[in-house]
Amino acid sequence: MSDPCWTGDFTNPNSSTLCSTDPSDQNQFLFWDEVHPTAAGHLLAAEFALDALTAVPEVSTSAMKLVGFAGLGLQAIRHSRKRAVMV
């Protein structure tokens, strides 16, 4: 990162400089320093995460229940037919 909004060290409070005291100017930057994102940086990360999570549609719970119960029903039918053949 070549141009953070805040520069300085964490041990000397007089060593820092801030890009601007106006929040709208500060949100034109992606990071406050080498580690901490600004509100604009957090918004970009959140939008990326939301797009990534909603890109793949999830199978509905009701459909999964229906498939599960159908499988159990078929298994019960197969089991009862096997018993009838053995007797």
Buried (B, 14 or more C-beta within 10 A) or exposed (E): EEEBBBBBEEEEEEEEEEBEEEEEEBBEBBBBBEEEBBEBBEEEEEEEEEEEEEEEEEEEEEEEEEEEEEEEEEEEEEEEEEEEEEE
